[in-house]
Amino acid sequence: MQMWFEAIVNVFSFSILITILFGTIFGILMGSLPGLSSTMAVAIIIPFTFSMEPAAGIILLSSIYCASVFGGSISAILLNTPGTPAGAATVIDGYELTKQGKSGKALGISAVASGLGGVISAIILSFTAPILAEQALRFGAPEYFALAIFGISVVSSLGGINPIKGLIAGTFGILIATVGMDPIDGYPRFTFGSPFLATGFSLIPVLIGLFSASQAFHLIKKSEKGKETKDSEDVKGQVLPSIKEVTKILPNIFRSSIIGTFIGIIPGIGGDPAAFISYNEAKRWSKHPERFGKGELGGVAAPEAANNAVTGGALIPLLTLGIPGNTVTAILIGGLLIHGLRPGPMLFQEHGDVVYSLFFSLIITNLLFLIIGVSCAKYFSTILKVPAQIMGPIILILSIVGSFAIHNDYFDIWVMLAFGIIGYIFKLINVPVTPIVLAIILAPIAEQSLRQSLLQGDNFAYIITRPIAFVFLLLAVITFFTPFVRDYLRNRKIKSS
C-alpha cells in the first residue's frame, strides 16, 4: 500500500502529468498515420528519454505505446487503412460507419472502448505482476535459460504465413547478438579488430534503424514514385456516444478486455490476433450477428478494447520475467536498460517506486486518450493528410539525432543507417524484423544462463531435470513447431481440395 501511495504522489506531480500528456498526444499522432507503427513511435523516442528520470522516461514510453494503439483506429475508421496492425479488425465495421456518415460515432466508440480496455488491463497488470514477480524470484540460471529459449521460440510464429522467414530473421538476430565480448571468458568475437565492436552493437541504434529509419526510407521512396495516400474522410455526425450506447456495449468491452489481456501475456501473439478473436466473440455473443460487417458499433468496440488491453498484458512477462510479450515491449526493454533498470523479478524489489508509478500512469494515459479521442475527433482527418515527402525526412532526422544522443558517438549513426537499410530490404522481401529484435535481446540472456548452468551442473541434464525449466523448454518446442505443423496442414488441405 505504501508503494501505491508513493506512486500516486509521483504520478500527480506536474512534470509527470506533462510527460503523460505529451506521450499521449505523440502516440495518437504516430499511431494514426498509416505505416508509422507503435513500435516505431516508441523506438524513435527512447534516446530522448536518456536525460530524464527513470520513472518519467518509462512512463513517457508506455504512454506513447498505449496511445499509439488507439491512434491506429483513426485511419482504420476514416481511411479504411489501419494505422497499426492491431487496428486491422476495426476496419471491418469502422469504415462502414464512415460510409454511412457516422464516422464521429465510430471514433467516439473507439475512444471509449480503447480507454476502458486499457484501464482494465492496467488494473489486471497492477495486481498480477507483483505476484508473478514474487514467484519468479525463485528462478535460477537454468530457469532463465529456459525462459529465454521460450521467448526466442516464437520467432517461427512471427514470420506470418511463412515460418521459415521468421526463422531466418531470428537466426540473423542471434548472429548479431554474438558480436562483442564472450559473456563468461571475455574473449572478443567477430569484432574484426575494431574497438567499436568490442561491446557489440548498441541496442538502441539497432532498434531505431530496423523500425524507424527503414520506414523513413520506405516513405521517401514512396514520395519519389509519386504515390500519395488516399484522402481521409471528414469526421461526420455526433462523436460522444450516448449512455444507452455505452451501456449496451459494456459487456462486449469487458469480455474483449479480458481476452486481450491474456493474449497479451503470451509472447509473440500481439494485438491483431487479439482484436480478431474478440471481434469473432462479439459477433458470436450478439443477438444480431448479421449486423456485423455492416456498421455495427460492437464491431468497433470489441477489437479496440482487445488491442488496447494487450498493452497491459504484454507488460506482465516483460516486467516480471524480462521476456517481451510483443515487439513494442521488446523495444521497451531498451528503454529500461538505458536507465539502469533490468526487467525481471528484482525490478520490483530494487525499483518498486518506478514500477508502481508505471502502473498508475497507464490508467491515467488510457483515461486521457479517451478524453482526447472524444473531444478532438473533429480534427483527426487533418492529421491524416500529412504527405509522405514531409514525414519521411522528419523521421530520418529524428533517427539520426536519437542514435547519436545515446553515447554521443558517430559510430552509432552508421549502425543505425546500416540496420535501416537491412530493415528496408527485409521489408521489400517480406521478411519480418521483429524476430531480429527478440533474438538480439534474448540470445545473450540464453547464452549466459546456459554457460552458468553448465558450470553449476556439468551437463545439460542438470537443466532439464529442474521442473520449471523443463516446462518452459517443452513449451518452447511446442511454440516453435506449431507454425510449421499449421503450414503443413494448410498446404495439405489446399492440395486435397
C-alpha positions as CSV (number, residue, x, y, z in Angstrom):
1,M,0.0,0.0,0.0
2,Q,2.9,2.3,0.7
3,M,4.2,1.8,-2.8
4,W,0.8,2.8,-4.3
5,F,0.7,5.9,-2.2
6,E,4.2,6.9,-3.3
7,A,3.3,6.1,-6.9
8,I,0.2,8.3,-6.8
9,V,2.1,11.2,-5.4
10,N,4.8,10.8,-8.0
11,V,2.5,10.5,-11.0
12,F,0.4,13.5,-10.0
13,S,3.5,15.8,-10.0
14,F,3.3,18.5,-12.7
15,S,6.3,17.1,-14.6
16,I,4.9,13.6,-14.9
17,L,1.5,14.8,-15.9
18,I,3.0,16.9,-18.7
19,T,5.1,13.8,-19.7
20,I,1.9,11.7,-19.9
21,L,0.1,14.4,-21.9
22,F,3.0,14.7,-24.4
23,G,3.3,10.9,-24.7
24,T,-0.4,10.5,-25.3
25,I,-0.6,13.2,-28.0
26,F,2.5,12.0,-29.7
27,G,1.3,8.4,-29.6
28,I,-2.0,9.2,-31.1
29,L,-0.4,11.2,-33.9
30,M,2.1,8.5,-34.7
31,G,-0.4,5.7,-34.5
32,S,-3.0,7.4,-36.7
33,L,-0.6,7.8,-39.6
34,P,-0.6,4.6,-41.7
35,G,2.8,2.8,-41.7
36,L,4.0,4.5,-38.5
37,S,3.5,1.7,-36.0
38,S,3.6,1.7,-32.2
39,T,7.0,0.1,-32.4
40,M,8.4,2.9,-34.4
41,A,6.9,5.6,-32.2
42,V,8.5,4.1,-29.1
43,A,11.8,3.3,-30.8
44,I,12.3,6.9,-32.1
45,I,11.7,8.5,-28.7
46,I,13.8,6.2,-26.5
47,P,17.1,8.2,-26.9
48,F,15.3,11.4,-25.9
49,T,14.5,9.8,-22.5
50,F,18.1,9.3,-21.7
51,S,18.4,12.6,-19.7
52,M,15.1,12.0,-17.9
53,E,14.4,10.5,-14.5
54,P,13.9,6.7,-14.9
55,A,10.2,6.9,-13.8
56,A,9.5,9.8,-16.2
57,G,11.3,8.1,-19.1
58,I,9.5,4.8,-18.8
59,I,6.1,6.5,-18.3
60,L,6.7,8.5,-21.5
61,L,7.4,5.4,-23.5
62,S,4.5,3.4,-22.1
63,S,2.1,6.3,-22.7
64,I,3.2,6.5,-26.3
65,Y,2.7,2.8,-26.6
66,C,-0.8,2.8,-25.3
67,A,-2.0,5.9,-27.2
68,S,-0.5,4.8,-30.5
69,V,-2.6,1.6,-30.4
70,F,-5.7,3.8,-30.1
71,G,-4.4,6.1,-32.8
72,G,-4.4,3.2,-35.3
73,S,-8.2,3.1,-35.2
74,I,-8.4,6.7,-36.5
75,S,-7.1,5.9,-40.0
76,A,-8.8,2.5,-39.9
77,I,-12.2,4.3,-39.5
78,L,-11.6,7.3,-41.7
79,L,-9.3,5.8,-44.4
80,N,-10.1,2.1,-44.4
81,T,-6.4,1.6,-43.6
82,P,-5.3,0.7,-40.1
83,G,-2.5,2.9,-38.7
84,T,-1.1,0.0,-36.8
85,P,-1.6,-3.8,-37.4
86,A,-3.7,-4.0,-34.3
87,G,-6.3,-1.8,-35.9
88,A,-7.0,-4.2,-38.8
89,A,-10.2,-5.7,-37.3
90,T,-11.6,-2.2,-36.6
91,V,-11.7,-1.5,-40.4
92,I,-14.5,-4.0,-40.9
93,D,-17.3,-2.0,-39.2
94,G,-15.4,1.2,-38.6
95,Y,-15.2,2.2,-42.3
96,E,-18.7,1.0,-42.9
97,L,-19.9,3.5,-40.3
98,T,-17.9,6.2,-42.1
99,K,-19.6,5.4,-45.4
100,Q,-22.9,5.8,-43.6
101,G,-21.9,9.3,-42.3
102,K,-21.3,8.1,-38.8
103,S,-17.5,8.4,-38.6
104,G,-17.9,10.6,-35.5
105,K,-19.9,7.9,-33.7
106,A,-17.3,5.3,-34.7
107,L,-14.4,7.4,-33.3
108,G,-16.3,8.0,-30.1
109,I,-17.0,4.3,-29.5
110,S,-13.4,3.5,-30.4
111,A,-12.1,6.0,-27.8
112,V,-14.4,4.7,-25.1
113,A,-13.6,1.1,-25.8
114,S,-9.9,1.7,-26.1
115,G,-9.7,3.7,-22.9
116,L,-11.8,1.2,-20.8
117,G,-9.9,-1.8,-22.3
118,G,-6.6,-0.2,-21.4
119,V,-7.8,0.6,-17.9
120,I,-9.0,-2.9,-17.2
121,S,-5.7,-4.4,-18.5
122,A,-3.7,-1.9,-16.4
123,I,-5.6,-3.0,-13.3
124,I,-5.0,-6.7,-14.0
125,L,-1.3,-5.8,-14.6
126,S,-1.1,-4.0,-11.3
127,F,-2.4,-6.9,-9.2
128,T,-1.0,-9.8,-11.3
129,A,2.6,-8.7,-12.0
130,P,3.8,-8.3,-8.3
131,I,2.6,-11.9,-7.5
132,L,4.3,-13.3,-10.6
133,A,7.5,-11.4,-9.8
134,E,7.5,-12.8,-6.3
135,Q,7.3,-16.4,-7.6
136,A,10.0,-15.6,-10.3
137,L,12.5,-14.7,-7.5
138,R,12.9,-18.5,-7.1
139,F,14.4,-18.7,-10.6
140,G,18.0,-19.6,-11.2
141,A,20.2,-19.8,-14.2
142,P,18.5,-22.9,-15.7
143,E,15.1,-21.3,-15.4
144,Y,16.3,-18.1,-17.1
145,F,17.9,-20.1,-19.9
146,A,14.6,-22.0,-20.5
147,L,12.6,-18.7,-20.4
148,A,14.9,-17.1,-22.9
149,I,14.6,-20.1,-25.2
150,F,10.9,-20.0,-24.8
151,G,10.9,-16.3,-25.8
152,I,13.2,-17.0,-28.8
153,S,11.0,-19.9,-29.9
154,V,8.2,-17.5,-31.0
155,V,10.3,-16.3,-34.0
156,S,8.7,-19.0,-36.2
157,S,5.2,-17.7,-35.4
158,L,6.3,-14.1,-36.3
159,G,7.0,-15.0,-39.9
160,G,3.4,-14.6,-40.9
161,I,2.2,-17.4,-43.2
162,N,5.8,-18.5,-43.8
163,P,7.5,-19.6,-40.5
164,I,10.8,-20.0,-42.4
165,K,11.1,-16.2,-42.8
166,G,10.7,-15.8,-39.1
167,L,13.4,-18.4,-38.5
168,I,15.8,-16.7,-41.0
169,A,15.3,-13.3,-39.2
170,G,15.7,-14.9,-35.8
171,T,19.0,-16.6,-36.8
172,F,20.3,-13.3,-38.2
173,G,19.5,-11.7,-34.8
174,I,21.3,-14.4,-32.9
175,L,24.4,-13.8,-35.1
176,I,24.3,-10.1,-34.4
177,A,24.0,-10.8,-30.7
178,T,27.2,-12.8,-30.7
179,V,29.3,-9.8,-31.8
180,G,31.4,-8.5,-28.9
181,M,33.0,-10.0,-25.8
182,D,32.2,-13.5,-24.6
183,P,30.0,-13.1,-21.5
184,I,32.0,-15.6,-19.4
185,D,35.6,-15.6,-20.7
186,G,35.7,-12.0,-22.1
187,Y,37.2,-13.2,-25.4
188,P,36.4,-10.9,-28.4
189,R,34.1,-12.4,-31.1
190,F,33.5,-11.2,-34.6
191,T,35.0,-7.8,-33.8
192,F,37.5,-7.9,-36.7
193,G,39.9,-5.9,-34.6
194,S,37.6,-2.9,-34.3
195,P,37.3,-1.3,-30.9
196,F,33.9,0.0,-31.8
197,L,32.5,-3.6,-31.8
198,A,34.2,-4.7,-28.6
199,T,31.0,-4.3,-26.7
200,G,28.8,-5.4,-29.6
201,F,26.2,-3.4,-31.4
202,S,24.4,-0.9,-29.2
203,L,20.8,-1.9,-28.9
204,I,19.0,1.4,-29.4
205,P,20.6,2.4,-32.7
206,V,19.8,-1.1,-34.0
207,L,16.2,-0.8,-33.0
208,I,15.9,2.7,-34.4
209,G,17.4,1.5,-37.7
210,L,15.2,-1.6,-38.1
211,F,11.9,0.2,-37.3
212,S,12.2,4.0,-37.8
213,A,14.9,4.5,-40.4
214,S,13.6,1.6,-42.6
215,Q,10.2,3.2,-42.5
216,A,11.6,6.6,-43.4
217,F,13.4,5.1,-46.4
218,H,10.1,3.5,-47.4
219,L,8.2,6.8,-47.1
220,I,10.9,8.7,-49.0
221,K,10.8,6.1,-51.8
222,K,7.1,6.2,-52.0
223,S,7.1,10.0,-52.3
224,E,9.7,9.7,-55.1
225,K,7.3,7.4,-57.0
226,G,4.5,10.0,-56.6
227,K,2.3,7.7,-54.6
228,E,0.0,9.7,-52.4
229,T,-2.1,8.3,-49.6
230,K,-5.9,8.3,-50.0
231,D,-7.6,11.5,-48.8
232,S,-9.2,11.0,-45.5
233,E,-12.9,11.5,-44.9
234,D,-14.0,14.4,-42.8
235,V,-15.4,13.4,-39.4
236,K,-19.2,13.5,-39.6
237,G,-22.0,13.1,-37.1
238,Q,-22.1,13.1,-33.3
239,V,-18.9,11.9,-31.6
240,L,-19.9,11.4,-28.0
241,P,-21.8,8.1,-27.6
242,S,-25.0,8.1,-25.5
243,I,-25.2,6.5,-22.1
244,K,-27.5,3.9,-23.7
245,E,-25.0,3.0,-26.4
246,V,-22.1,2.7,-23.9
247,T,-24.2,0.6,-21.5
248,K,-25.1,-1.7,-24.4
249,I,-21.5,-2.4,-25.4
250,L,-20.1,-2.6,-21.8
251,P,-20.3,-6.4,-21.6
252,N,-18.6,-6.6,-25.0
253,I,-15.8,-4.3,-23.8
254,F,-15.3,-6.2,-20.6
255,R,-15.1,-9.6,-22.4
256,S,-12.8,-8.3,-25.1
257,S,-10.5,-6.6,-22.5
258,I,-10.1,-9.9,-20.6
259,I,-9.3,-11.7,-23.9
260,G,-6.9,-9.0,-25.0
261,T,-5.1,-9.0,-21.6
262,F,-4.5,-12.7,-21.5
263,I,-3.5,-12.9,-25.2
264,G,-1.0,-10.1,-24.5
265,I,0.6,-12.2,-21.8
266,I,1.5,-14.9,-24.3
267,P,4.8,-13.9,-26.0
268,G,4.7,-13.3,-29.8
269,I,0.9,-13.2,-30.3
270,G,0.3,-9.4,-30.5
271,G,-2.7,-7.1,-30.8
272,D,-4.0,-8.1,-34.2
273,P,-4.9,-11.7,-33.3
274,A,-6.5,-10.5,-30.1
275,A,-8.6,-7.9,-32.0
276,F,-9.9,-10.5,-34.5
277,I,-10.6,-13.1,-31.8
278,S,-12.6,-10.5,-29.8
279,Y,-14.4,-9.4,-32.9
280,N,-15.5,-13.0,-33.6
281,E,-16.5,-13.5,-30.0
282,A,-18.6,-10.3,-30.1
283,K,-20.3,-11.5,-33.2
284,R,-20.9,-14.9,-31.6
285,W,-22.5,-13.4,-28.5
286,S,-24.5,-10.8,-30.3
287,K,-28.3,-11.1,-30.6
288,H,-27.9,-9.7,-34.2
289,P,-24.7,-11.2,-35.7
290,E,-26.0,-10.3,-39.2
291,R,-25.3,-6.6,-38.4
292,F,-21.5,-7.2,-38.1
293,G,-19.6,-6.1,-41.2
294,K,-22.4,-3.6,-42.0
295,G,-21.5,-0.8,-39.5
296,E,-22.2,-2.4,-36.0
297,L,-20.9,-0.4,-33.1
298,G,-20.0,-3.6,-31.2
299,G,-17.7,-4.4,-34.2
300,V,-15.7,-1.3,-33.4
301,A,-15.8,-1.7,-29.6
302,A,-14.6,-5.3,-29.4
303,P,-11.3,-5.1,-31.4
304,E,-10.5,-1.7,-29.9
305,A,-11.0,-2.9,-26.3
306,A,-8.9,-6.0,-27.0
307,N,-5.9,-4.5,-28.8
308,N,-5.6,-1.8,-26.1
309,A,-5.9,-4.4,-23.4
310,V,-3.0,-6.2,-25.0
311,T,-0.7,-3.4,-23.9
312,G,-1.1,-4.2,-20.2
313,G,-1.0,-7.9,-20.7
314,A,2.3,-7.7,-22.7
315,L,3.9,-5.8,-19.9
316,I,3.4,-8.7,-17.4
317,P,6.0,-11.1,-18.8
318,L,8.3,-8.1,-19.6
319,L,8.3,-6.7,-16.1
320,T,8.2,-10.0,-14.1
321,L,10.4,-12.2,-16.2
322,G,12.3,-9.9,-18.7
323,I,10.6,-11.7,-21.6
324,P,8.9,-9.3,-24.1
325,G,5.3,-10.1,-24.9
326,N,5.5,-8.4,-28.3
327,T,7.7,-6.2,-30.5
328,V,6.9,-3.0,-28.7
329,T,7.8,-4.4,-25.3
330,A,11.0,-5.7,-26.8
331,I,11.8,-2.1,-27.6
332,L,10.8,-1.0,-24.1
333,I,13.5,-3.3,-22.7
334,G,15.9,-0.9,-24.4
335,G,14.2,2.0,-22.6
336,L,14.5,0.2,-19.2
337,L,18.2,-0.8,-19.8
338,I,19.4,2.8,-20.7
339,H,18.0,3.9,-17.3
340,G,19.8,1.1,-15.5
341,L,16.5,-0.9,-14.9
342,R,16.9,-4.6,-15.6
343,P,13.5,-6.2,-16.3
344,G,12.8,-9.2,-14.1
345,P,11.7,-10.1,-10.6
346,M,14.4,-7.9,-9.0
347,L,12.9,-4.9,-10.7
348,F,10.1,-4.9,-8.2
349,Q,12.5,-5.3,-5.3
350,E,15.0,-2.6,-6.3
351,H,12.8,-0.1,-8.2
352,G,9.3,-0.7,-6.8
353,D,8.6,3.1,-6.9
354,V,9.2,3.2,-10.7
355,V,7.1,0.1,-11.4
356,Y,4.1,1.2,-9.4
357,S,4.3,4.7,-10.9
358,L,4.2,3.0,-14.3
359,F,1.1,1.0,-13.3
360,F,-0.8,4.1,-12.2
361,S,0.3,6.2,-15.1
362,L,-1.1,3.6,-17.5
363,I,-4.6,4.1,-16.0
364,I,-4.2,7.9,-16.4
365,T,-2.9,7.5,-20.0
366,N,-5.9,5.4,-21.1
367,L,-8.4,7.8,-19.5
368,L,-6.6,10.7,-21.1
369,F,-6.7,9.4,-24.7
370,L,-10.4,8.6,-24.1
371,I,-11.0,12.3,-23.4
372,I,-8.7,13.4,-26.2
373,G,-10.3,10.9,-28.6
374,V,-13.8,12.2,-27.9
375,S,-13.0,15.9,-27.8
376,C,-10.6,16.1,-30.7
377,A,-12.2,13.7,-33.1
378,K,-13.2,16.5,-35.5
379,Y,-9.5,17.3,-36.1
380,F,-8.3,13.8,-36.8
381,S,-9.0,14.0,-40.6
382,T,-6.4,16.8,-40.7
383,I,-3.7,14.7,-39.1
384,L,-4.0,12.0,-41.8
385,K,-3.2,14.5,-44.6
386,V,0.5,14.8,-43.8
387,P,2.3,13.8,-47.0
388,A,5.0,11.1,-47.1
389,Q,7.6,13.5,-48.6
390,I,7.4,15.5,-45.3
391,M,7.1,12.7,-42.8
392,G,9.9,10.6,-44.2
393,P,12.8,13.1,-43.8
394,I,11.5,14.2,-40.4
395,I,11.6,10.6,-39.1
396,L,15.1,10.1,-40.6
397,I,16.4,13.2,-38.9
398,L,14.9,12.1,-35.6
399,S,16.5,8.7,-36.0
400,I,19.9,10.2,-36.6
401,V,19.7,12.6,-33.7
402,G,18.3,9.9,-31.4
403,S,21.1,7.4,-32.3
404,F,23.8,9.9,-31.7
405,A,22.3,11.1,-28.4
406,I,22.8,7.7,-26.6
407,H,26.6,7.7,-26.4
408,N,27.5,10.9,-28.4
409,D,29.2,8.5,-30.9
410,Y,29.1,8.9,-34.6
411,F,29.6,5.1,-35.0
412,D,26.0,4.6,-33.6
413,I,24.7,6.7,-36.5
414,W,26.4,4.4,-39.0
415,V,25.0,1.4,-37.1
416,M,21.5,2.9,-37.3
417,L,21.8,3.6,-41.0
418,A,23.1,0.1,-41.7
419,F,20.3,-1.6,-39.9
420,G,17.9,0.8,-41.5
421,I,19.0,-0.5,-44.9
422,I,18.7,-4.1,-43.6
423,G,15.2,-3.4,-42.3
424,Y,14.2,-1.8,-45.6
425,I,15.5,-4.8,-47.6
426,F,13.7,-7.2,-45.3
427,K,10.5,-5.2,-45.8
428,L,10.9,-5.5,-49.6
429,I,11.3,-9.3,-49.4
430,N,8.5,-9.6,-46.8
431,V,10.8,-10.9,-44.0
432,P,9.7,-9.6,-40.5
433,V,12.3,-7.7,-38.4
434,T,10.6,-8.5,-35.1
435,P,12.4,-11.8,-34.7
436,I,15.7,-10.0,-35.1
437,V,14.9,-7.8,-32.1
438,L,13.7,-10.7,-29.9
439,A,16.9,-12.7,-30.8
440,I,19.2,-9.7,-30.1
441,I,17.7,-9.2,-26.7
442,L,17.2,-12.8,-25.6
443,A,20.1,-14.6,-27.1
444,P,22.7,-13.1,-24.7
445,I,20.4,-14.0,-21.7
446,A,20.1,-17.6,-23.0
447,E,23.9,-17.9,-23.6
448,Q,25.0,-16.5,-20.3
449,S,22.4,-18.5,-18.4
450,L,23.3,-21.7,-20.2
451,R,27.0,-21.2,-19.5
452,Q,26.3,-20.6,-15.8
453,S,24.0,-23.7,-15.7
454,L,26.7,-25.9,-17.2
455,L,29.2,-24.6,-14.7
456,Q,26.8,-25.5,-11.9
457,G,25.7,-28.9,-13.2
458,D,28.4,-30.1,-15.6
459,N,25.8,-31.2,-18.2
460,F,22.5,-30.4,-19.9
461,A,20.7,-32.9,-17.8
462,Y,21.0,-30.5,-14.9
463,I,18.7,-28.1,-16.7
464,I,16.0,-30.5,-17.9
465,T,15.7,-32.2,-14.5
466,R,14.5,-28.9,-13.0
467,P,10.7,-28.9,-13.3
468,I,10.1,-25.2,-14.2
469,A,13.0,-25.2,-16.7
470,F,11.7,-28.4,-18.3
471,V,8.1,-27.0,-18.6
472,F,9.4,-23.8,-20.4
473,L,11.6,-25.9,-22.7
474,L,8.7,-28.1,-23.6
475,L,6.6,-25.0,-24.3
476,A,9.4,-23.7,-26.4
477,V,9.4,-26.8,-28.6
478,I,5.6,-26.7,-29.0
479,T,5.7,-23.0,-29.8
480,F,8.5,-23.3,-32.3
481,F,7.0,-26.2,-34.3
482,T,3.3,-25.2,-34.2
483,P,3.6,-22.8,-37.2
484,F,5.3,-25.5,-39.2
485,V,2.6,-28.0,-38.4
486,R,-0.1,-25.4,-39.2
487,D,1.7,-24.6,-42.5
488,Y,1.9,-28.3,-43.4
489,L,-1.8,-28.9,-42.6
490,R,-2.8,-25.8,-44.6
491,N,-0.8,-27.0,-47.7
492,R,-2.2,-30.5,-47.4
493,K,-5.8,-29.1,-47.3
494,I,-5.1,-26.9,-50.4
495,K,-3.8,-29.9,-52.3
496,S,-6.7,-32.1,-51.4
497,S,-9.3,-29.5,-52.3
